[in-house]
Amino acid sequence: MKPKIITIGVYGFDEAGFFRALQDAKVDTFCDIRDRRGVRGSTYAFVNSQRLQARLADLDIYYLHRKDLAPSKAVRAKQAEMDKVTKTAKRQRMELGQTFIEGYILECLTHFQPKSLLDDLKPDAQVVALFCVEQEPAACHRSLVADKLAKELSCEVEHILP
């Protein structure tokens, strides 16, 4: 059986709401697709790697880090340049720029075999959360990964918002 895929970002959630959303969606596997697994400041410190993993363990949610799905610094710089041109704050971005999308597809998704993600899951995994920080799925690479999983594995995808 193929797992259901949900995507979730942290911006816009408080700690209780974030973990409640995971539980309400019946997430049993949490796939962190960030390169740097930390967030500056105290507001979102609960998703810094060690705290996040400890809380997920308390909730009996399996944690998986897939750094190969994180965009490189160079690809992130392409989006930062587009944000600068459009005068868009990172947390206010509603969608990814075309140069980021093209760079991310070339760098990560052309080499990504969706079955490799399935191979990393526990045999009984039913709901997998793809996680990065942006609030809007279309403003984050997690939506690109989810699209590829949906197309190639026929997985159901749902985006969770605060």
N, C-alpha and C positions, 0 to 999 in steps of 0.2 A: 504494500500500500504506500502511495506517495504521501508525504506529509503536506499539510496546509502550510503556506508561507504567509506570515504577517510581517509588516515592516513597522518600525517604530523609531522615533527620534526622541531626544530628551527635552529639547527646548519647548517650553510651554507647560510642562508637567512639574508638579512638586513631587517629592519623594513618594509619599503615600499613593498619589494618583498614578504614578508611573508603574509601581509594582502591582497595584490593583488592576491596571489595564492589562498587564501580562497575565495575571491570574484569571481575569474575566475572559480573556481570549484563550485560556487553557494552554498557554505556552508550556511546553515541556523541554524545549531546547532553545537556548539563547545564543545566537551567532553574532559575535562582535566583529564588525568588518572595518573597524577603525585602525589606522596605523598607530597613532599615539593614543593610548587608552586612558587619557585623562582629560579633564575639562577644568579650565581656570576658574577660580573663585569658589565661594562656598555654596552658592545656590544649587549647583549641579554636582557637587562633590560626591554625591551618592552613586554616580556612574564612573568614578575613578576606579580603575581595574580591581584593586584588592577589595575595596568596600562593595563594589558591584558583585564580584564573585562570591563573597561571603553571604551577601543577602540572597542571591540566587540559590546558593546551596541550602540556606534555611528554608527556601520555598520549594526545594527539591526540583529545581530547574537546572538542567545540564548546561554548562558554559563551554562554548567553543570559540576560539579566536581564529579567524581566517584572514591573516594579514595580507595574503595574496590577493584579496578582494579590495584592499584599501588603495585609493589613488596615491600615486607618488607625489612628492613635493612639487615636481615640475608640472604635473597635471593640475594640482591644486592651485598653483601659481597662475595657470591660465584662467581659472575661474576668478581668482582674486583680481586679475587685471580687468576682466569683463565687469566685475562688480565695481571697480574703480571708475571705469568708463561710464557705466550707467548710474553711478552714485548710489549704489545699493549696499546697505549694511548686510553682512553675512547672515545675521539672524532674521533679516527682513526679506531675504531672497525667496522668490516664489517658484523659480525654475532654474535649471542648469543652463549654462551657455553652450552653444553648439561646439565651440572649441574644446570645452571640457568633455562633453559627451564623446566627441570623436577621439580625443586623446585617451580617455578612459577605456573606450571600446578597444582601441588599438593596443593599449598597454596591458589591460587586464582581461577583458571579456573574450578576446579572440583566443586566448590561451586557456580560459576557464572551462573545464569540463563539468557540467552540472552533476554528473554522477559522482564526481569526487566529493562533493558536499554530502550527497546521500551516504557515501562510504564512511564519512566522518561521524555520522549520526548513530545514536544507539538504535538497535533493531526495532524498538517499540516507539520511536519518535513519531508523534502525530501532528504537532504544531511547532513550527520553527520560526523564531523571531529573528529577522535581519535587523541589526541595530547600528545606527550611527547617530549623530547629534541633531541634525537639522529637523525642524518641525515639519515642514512640507515635504512629502515624499518626492515630488517632482524637482525639489531643490537639492536632492541628495542622490549619491551614487547607489544607495540601497534600492532605489526604484529601478535602476538599470539592471542590477543583479536579479531582482524579483521578476522583471520582464523576461529575462533570459530563462530563468527557471520555469516560468509559466509556459513559454513557447516550446522549450525543448523537453520538458518533463510533464507538461500538462498539469502543473500544480495550480491549485486554487491560491489566489493572492488577495490579501486584505491589508489595507493601510490603516493603522491605528493612529488617531490624532487626539491631542489633549481635549 
